[in-house]
Structure formats: C-alpha cells, structure tokens
Amino acid sequence: MQNKSIAQLAADLRLRTYSSVELTKHYLERIERLDPRLNSYVTVAADSALAAAERADQMLKAGDAGPLTGIPIAHKDIFCTQGIKTSCGSRMLDNFVAPYDATVVEKLAAAGAVVLGKTNMDEFAMGSSNETSFYGPVKNPWDETKVPGGSSGGSAAAVAARLCAVATGTDTGGSIRQPAALCGITGIKPTYGRCSRWGMIAFASSLDQAGVMARSAADAAFILDEMAGFDSRDSTSADVPVPDYVDALDNDIKGLRIGLPKEYFGEGLDARVGAAIQDAIKEYERLGAEIVEISLPNSPLSVPVYYVVAPAECSSNLARFDGVRYGHRCENPEDLEDLYKRSRAEGFGAEVQRRIMIGAYVLSAGYYDAYYLKAQKIRHLIADDFKRAFEQVDVIMGPTSPTTAFPIGDKMDDPVSMYLNDIYTIATNLAGLPGMSIPVEPVDGMPVGLQIIGNYFDEARLLNVAHQYQHATHWHQAAPTGFE
Ligand code: GLN
C-alpha cells in the first residue's frame, strides 16, 4: 500500500479495496516499527488520525470524496495544528499547543486528508541537515549515518521511507528542495505568496513559503491543488488564480527551452553529482527540449545576502518568544529582564541564538546601511538576473545541492560550510521564484536532486516538466532498502 501513488490510493479508497481507517492503521504501524530508526516524527497523532480517517470513510461512502479524502499525510512541525503540539523543533515551543490550524492545515483537512503527525525539523527551520532540532537529528533512510538535509528533513525522510503518503514542508532558502534531493523525493517550493503563511511559524517572512514533499510530481500536484490560493489573513498572500496542477501534468514539453546557468556547474559541485545532472538534462533533450546556456552573474552573492536578510528578519520574528505569553519560561525569574534573558537562553539552541545575534547586529544603527541595506540592493540584482534569464528560457535547471547527503556531525562545527549547501537554492527565495527538486540517477547509492526553477506562478509548468521526466524514467520510484 505504501508504494502507491495518490491517484492509486484515491481510486482504491473509492472502490473500498481498503478503507481510510485501514490505510491509516497501516501507516501508523509502519511509523511505530520503523521511525525509531529515523526520528522523522516529533509527534504521532494516532487518535485524531483514526478519527479523521473514520470521517473520511463516511465521506467516501456518501460519494462526496475528493482526491485527497482519506489520504494519510504529515505536516512539518512548523504549521500550527489545533490540539496537536507544534514545536518548530525547539525547546522554546516544546509545551506549545496552538489554539488554531494554519491555513494550509485547514485547507488539507477540508480536502479530507488524514494527519498522521508532525515531522521533525531544524529548530525554527534554521539548518540544512536537521541536526539543530531539540528532538535530535533525523537519519537519512538511504544511509542512517547520514543527514536527510534540512530544514524539512523529517518530512523528507518520512516520505522517502514511506511513513506517510506525502508531507508538507517550508522553504526559506532551500528547506524543501535540499532535503528532497538528499532523500530522493520530489519537492516543490511554490512562488512566494502562492500558499498562505498564516499559522506557519515565521522564520524570515519575506522568504518563507509552504510547499509539498512527495514521491512524484503527480502526487505533489494533487496536494498543491488544495494548498495553493489567496488568504486574506496573510497580507503577502497572492491574489492570483490557481490553475489545475493535475490537468497540466501531461502537457507536451517539445520545444521547452531549458536554461543552464554556468554558475551552477562550476567550482564546489561534486563532479559525480554534476555528471548525474548532465545525464538528466540529456533525457530532457531526448524529450524534445532545447538547451540554452545562461548566466546568473550575481548568484554567487546569494549566500552572503541571505545570511544578512534571513537573520535580520528572524531576529525580529523571534522577539515574540519572551517567556511571557507562551512557550518556554525559566524557573523563578528575578525580574523581567532575567525572565527574558534566561527564557530565551534556555529555550533557543545555538544556531538560533547565532542567527538572532547576527540579525540584531546587521539591523543596528551604524551597521544597517553597510549590511542590511546593501544586502537588499543585491537582492534586487539577483532577482533581475532571473528576469533577464526568463526572457530567453522557460525553466532553469541545475543541481539542487552540490553534494549528496553528508555524514551526521560532519559540518556542525563549520557553519559556513553548512551554509554553502544551499548555494543553488537560496537565490530563488531571494527572488521569490518557484523551484523544485526531483530525483535523478543516484551516486554511490545516494540520491541526487535536479533543481528546476520557474518563472513567477509557473508551478503548473514545473510540475509538468518534472512529471514528463518521471514518466520517461524510473528514478523517483526507487525506495530505500530496509523499510519494507
Ligand atoms: N538552510 C537554510 C538555513 O539554514 C535554509 C533553511 C530554510 O529554507 N528554512 O537558513
């Protein structure tokens, strides 16, 4: 059952080959048996999942089921869920149960999806390896000594090991695409504003975007169909019509113009990862696409720009965790200042504290112009590079990550080398563009992701382009061994 696509599961549920309760129990049994090895879930919500599955079975019986009715999913633990703990991977929120559902959670619930639980993540979505979580690292199902990527590493590992049919993720600088690449699954970060951020715990508000982690582009299309759309409760949500993503999957891609940025194939890229990406591009040529060499000259600046902008926004967003209203509160504070200081020092881990300090520094009087303002200007130049590129091409392709998954512990003492993992993903967030990662031929048994970047609100094309590759190849069907 766990290897079936969303379309197959939906068809089986309609035919009553099995019920949603049976399907949900199947996944809950797999989580109980296999997740102790991976640590991909922070919370398993068995009771509420079974209750939702029963409601879904009733809808199926009554004949008013949609494609997601009764399908077991998982949410990254950054989305507020009423009645289920939302930790954001942090000790700060270890005791937090939200009084409401995030819009994305609400929409998927309204579509009849069954929430199995909340997935592990880097603390407040800061990280590229899922090692900064208060709940401990997540293991990569392809090699349990390696990281799954981050920050949506729990969602990626859970989808790869078939511990849910599909999961949500968020991407501020690569957190959907990079773990999707490292775990051999399909991830899509939509255009900034495409999915509501309401109820999604904020890291860097001008970059954060919700998206999907799935086993195929087709599965992702079913979820995005339900998740996307305007939300009046999120002032940056885009009031742009949502096309039918499933409908677009089968469009012909003959004549598709693919841009290959020369900056994405240079120094720092593992040669074997580069070769796997080139092979995938050849497959696209066989499918009728045209290859155009392009340049994104400012993209090498994206990591330094991001590590000014994202910490600046995070230092402001995380100011709300003060030990007063909710979240961790220190014992016996002497006075208000002691309450703030100790609650925050105890509640936040090292990486979050580093980012808050960097952010406060770049926003402070005297440094604002030199760092923050300068970074915002370069951010515009990075977006302009893409604008020029999309005058010539329909999509841009390259590697998602410079290497395959690295060993747990390898980069924890070297933040800069950790930050460089997102060298190919960050520019799209700075520009607000949609991006995807799909699995191609592995290197030494470890997954490799091809990144596909699209123009604003061109998610339908991204999913179509990804689906055509997955139609012609089988890499996305590979499953890690030992998770049967
Ligand atoms: N790895 C990047 C960071 O540490 C991106 C994280 C994300 O996209 N949430 O900030």
Residues whose N, C-alpha, C, O or C-beta is under 5 A from the ligand:
A	BS01	LIG	A125 M126 G127 S128 G150 S151 T170 D171 T172 G173 G174 S175 D422
